[in-house]
Amino acid sequence: MFYESDLEQLLVDIISKNGWEYISADKLRRSHADVLVESMVRDALIRLNPEIATKPEYADDVIYKLIAVIRSVQPHNLVTQNEQFKKLVFEENSYPFGEDGRMIPIRFFGTGVDLKLNKYVVTNQWVFPKDVGGKRLDIVLLINGFPVAVGELKTPTRNAVTWLDGAGDILAYEKSIPQMFVPNVFNFASEGKCFRFGAVNMPLHLWGPWHTLDKTEGTLADVNRSVAAMFKPEIIMDIFQFFTVLL
């Protein structure tokens, strides 16, 4: 028998081979109520910004601003807060950390030739917002401590269950725990036969496949091929920076 947990482990292994470090959720330095892995965010800010490396306490000011956007989200304004979060990390990212309080842009991620400066992590069974009774997310991808993708998987052995069931779970999570999706770039779902992904609040009929040159689907091998092709750090960062579509 091939169970949902087997599919989860298989996809984690494939993603890990693409340059993502696997860290089990219970080993990440966060409380269950934390959306960001703040220690990773802080390390990235210090690593990417000489001004913060000189004064690491500046990182706390930046993180506080990000957390404020996350905590202010409600289901009805998730798309707005998701868009605002992206602006904070790529556009409205200037802080008075320069000489004599001069405003300077802060880098949250290495881009272009600096992609290797980022820390890419894949984890599973991420619980939010509390240990007992919290929602349990099958797969979460993080870049520099930001959860940028959430995946839900279903058993491949029941014909009545499809990727739509996993995607439906994600839409429900967007309403019950919208905080988890403020930094989100995309979500994905699979039952081991088909693979689909979509942006925050995207209706299920708009979720799409990630096609390779071989556009066949319907088998576990097809899912593996799509995941291996899509889940590369350079592709995810490219989607994050340039192709995130908000509906």
C-alpha positions as CSV (number, residue, x, y, z in Angstrom):
1,M,0.0,0.0,0.0
2,F,1.1,3.6,-0.7
3,Y,-0.1,6.0,1.8
4,E,-0.4,9.8,2.0
5,S,2.6,9.8,4.4
6,D,4.6,7.9,1.7
7,L,3.7,10.6,-0.9
8,E,4.7,13.3,1.5
9,Q,8.1,11.8,2.2
10,L,8.7,11.1,-1.5
11,L,8.0,14.8,-2.4
12,V,10.2,16.0,0.5
13,D,13.0,13.9,-0.8
14,I,12.6,15.2,-4.3
15,I,12.6,18.8,-3.1
16,S,15.6,18.2,-0.9
17,K,17.6,17.0,-3.9
18,N,16.9,20.4,-5.5
19,G,18.9,22.2,-2.9
20,W,16.4,22.6,-0.1
21,E,17.6,21.5,3.3
22,Y,15.2,19.3,5.2
23,I,14.6,20.3,8.8
24,S,11.8,18.6,10.7
25,A,9.2,21.0,12.0
26,D,10.0,20.2,15.7
27,K,13.6,21.2,15.1
28,L,12.8,24.7,13.8
29,R,13.3,27.5,16.3
30,R,9.7,28.8,16.5
31,S,6.7,28.5,18.7
32,H,3.6,27.0,17.1
33,A,2.1,30.5,17.0
34,D,5.0,31.9,14.9
35,V,4.5,32.3,11.1
36,L,8.1,33.3,10.6
37,V,11.2,31.4,11.8
38,E,12.5,34.6,13.2
39,S,16.1,33.3,13.9
40,M,16.4,32.5,10.2
41,V,15.0,35.9,9.2
42,R,17.4,37.7,11.5
43,D,20.4,35.7,10.3
44,A,19.5,36.6,6.7
45,L,19.1,40.3,7.5
46,I,22.6,40.3,9.1
47,R,24.1,38.2,6.3
48,L,22.7,40.4,3.5
49,N,23.0,43.9,5.0
50,P,26.3,45.3,6.3
51,E,24.4,48.0,8.3
52,I,22.5,45.4,10.2
53,A,25.6,43.2,10.6
54,T,27.1,46.2,12.4
55,K,24.1,46.8,14.5
56,P,22.1,43.5,14.8
57,E,19.4,45.1,16.9
58,Y,18.2,46.8,13.7
59,A,16.9,43.4,12.6
60,D,14.4,43.4,15.4
61,D,12.9,46.7,14.0
62,V,12.5,45.1,10.6
63,I,11.0,41.9,11.9
64,Y,8.5,43.8,14.1
65,K,7.2,45.6,11.0
66,L,6.7,42.3,9.1
67,I,5.0,40.7,12.1
68,A,2.6,43.6,12.4
69,V,1.4,43.0,8.8
70,I,0.9,39.3,9.5
71,R,-1.0,39.8,12.7
72,S,-3.4,42.3,11.2
73,V,-4.7,40.0,8.6
74,Q,-8.3,38.8,8.5
75,P,-9.8,36.3,6.0
76,H,-11.4,39.1,4.0
77,N,-8.2,41.1,3.6
78,L,-5.7,38.3,3.1
79,V,-4.9,39.2,-0.5
80,T,-4.3,42.8,0.5
81,Q,-2.0,41.8,3.3
82,N,-0.2,39.3,1.0
83,E,0.4,42.1,-1.5
84,Q,1.6,44.5,1.3
85,F,4.0,41.9,2.6
86,K,5.6,41.5,-0.8
87,K,5.9,45.2,-1.1
88,L,7.7,45.4,2.2
89,V,10.3,42.9,1.2
90,F,10.9,44.0,-2.4
91,E,9.8,47.6,-2.8
92,E,8.9,49.6,0.4
93,N,12.0,48.2,2.1
94,S,13.9,51.4,3.1
95,Y,14.9,52.0,6.7
96,P,16.8,54.8,8.5
97,F,19.9,52.6,9.1
98,G,22.3,54.6,7.1
99,E,24.8,57.3,8.3
100,D,23.0,60.0,10.2
101,G,19.7,58.2,9.9
102,R,19.7,58.1,6.1
103,M,17.1,55.8,4.5
104,I,18.7,52.8,2.8
105,P,17.1,49.7,1.2
106,I,17.3,46.5,3.1
107,R,17.7,43.1,1.5
108,F,15.6,40.2,2.7
109,F,16.7,37.8,-0.1
110,G,19.7,37.2,-2.3
111,T,18.5,37.6,-5.9
112,G,20.2,37.1,-9.3
113,V,23.8,36.1,-8.8
114,D,23.3,36.1,-5.0
115,L,20.7,33.3,-4.8
116,K,23.2,31.1,-2.9
117,L,23.1,33.6,0.0
118,N,19.6,32.4,0.8
119,K,18.7,29.5,3.1
120,Y,16.2,27.2,1.5
121,V,14.4,24.8,3.9
122,V,11.7,22.2,3.3
123,T,9.8,20.8,6.3
124,N,6.7,18.8,6.9
125,Q,3.9,18.5,9.5
126,W,4.1,22.2,10.4
127,V,1.6,23.0,13.1
128,F,-0.1,26.4,13.5
129,P,-1.1,28.2,15.7
130,K,-1.0,25.8,18.7
131,D,0.4,22.4,19.6
132,V,-3.0,20.8,20.5
133,G,-5.8,21.5,18.1
134,G,-3.7,23.5,15.6
135,K,-3.8,23.0,11.8
136,R,-1.2,20.6,10.5
137,L,0.3,21.5,7.1
138,D,1.8,18.6,5.1
139,I,4.7,20.4,3.5
140,V,6.0,23.9,3.9
141,L,8.9,25.6,2.0
142,L,10.8,28.4,3.6
143,I,13.3,30.9,2.2
144,N,15.3,32.7,4.9
145,G,12.7,31.8,7.4
146,F,9.7,33.0,5.4
147,P,7.1,30.3,4.6
148,V,6.6,30.8,0.9
149,A,4.7,27.7,-0.2
150,V,2.3,25.3,1.5
151,G,1.4,21.8,0.1
152,E,-1.4,19.5,1.0
153,L,-1.4,15.9,-0.1
154,K,-4.0,13.1,-0.3
155,T,-3.9,9.4,-0.5
156,P,-3.3,8.0,-4.0
157,T,-5.1,4.8,-3.3
158,R,-8.7,6.1,-3.3
159,N,-10.2,7.0,-6.7
160,A,-12.8,9.3,-5.1
161,V,-10.0,11.5,-3.6
162,T,-8.1,13.9,-5.9
163,W,-5.8,16.9,-5.7
164,L,-9.0,19.0,-5.4
165,D,-9.4,17.7,-1.8
166,G,-6.0,18.9,-0.8
167,A,-6.5,22.2,-2.5
168,G,-9.9,22.6,-0.8
169,D,-8.1,22.1,2.5
170,I,-5.8,25.0,1.7
171,L,-8.7,27.3,0.8
172,A,-10.2,26.4,4.2
173,Y,-6.9,27.1,5.9
174,E,-6.7,30.5,4.2
175,K,-9.9,31.4,6.1
176,S,-9.1,29.7,9.4
177,I,-5.4,30.6,9.7
178,P,-4.9,33.4,7.2
179,Q,-1.7,34.5,9.0
180,M,0.2,31.5,7.5
181,F,-0.5,32.8,4.0
182,V,0.5,36.5,4.3
183,P,4.1,35.7,3.1
184,N,2.9,33.0,0.7
185,V,4.0,32.8,-2.9
186,F,1.9,29.8,-4.0
187,N,0.2,26.7,-2.7
188,F,0.2,23.2,-4.2
189,A,-1.7,19.9,-3.9
190,S,-1.4,16.4,-5.2
191,E,-2.9,12.9,-4.7
192,G,0.1,11.3,-6.4
193,K,-1.5,11.4,-9.8
194,C,-1.9,15.1,-10.7
195,F,0.0,18.1,-9.4
196,R,-1.6,21.6,-9.2
197,F,-0.6,24.9,-7.8
198,G,-2.2,28.3,-7.3
199,A,-1.8,31.7,-5.7
200,V,-3.4,32.9,-2.5
201,N,-7.3,33.0,-2.8
202,M,-7.1,31.5,-6.3
203,P,-10.3,29.6,-7.2
204,L,-9.7,25.9,-7.7
205,H,-10.6,26.0,-11.4
206,L,-7.7,28.4,-12.0
207,W,-5.1,26.1,-10.3
208,G,-2.8,24.8,-12.9
209,P,-0.1,22.2,-13.6
210,W,3.6,22.8,-13.9
211,H,4.3,21.3,-17.3
212,T,7.6,19.9,-18.4
213,L,8.4,19.0,-22.0
214,D,6.5,15.8,-21.3
215,K,3.0,17.1,-20.6
216,T,1.5,13.7,-19.6
217,E,0.0,13.3,-16.2
218,G,-1.9,10.7,-14.2
219,T,0.9,8.8,-12.6
220,L,3.2,9.2,-9.6
221,A,6.2,9.6,-12.1
222,D,4.4,12.5,-13.7
223,V,4.0,14.2,-10.3
224,N,7.6,13.6,-9.4
225,R,8.8,15.1,-12.7
226,S,6.7,18.2,-12.2
227,V,7.9,18.8,-8.6
228,A,11.5,18.2,-9.6
229,A,11.2,20.7,-12.4
230,M,9.3,23.4,-10.5
231,F,10.8,23.3,-7.0
232,K,14.2,24.8,-7.8
233,P,15.3,27.8,-5.7
234,E,15.9,30.0,-8.8
235,I,12.4,29.2,-10.1
236,I,10.6,29.8,-6.8
237,M,12.5,33.1,-6.2
238,D,11.7,34.2,-9.8
239,I,8.0,33.5,-9.2
240,F,8.2,35.4,-5.9
241,Q,9.9,38.5,-7.2
242,F,8.4,38.8,-10.6
243,F,5.4,36.6,-11.3
244,T,3.2,36.5,-8.2
245,V,-0.4,37.2,-9.4
246,L,-3.0,38.4,-6.9
247,L,-6.7,37.9,-7.6
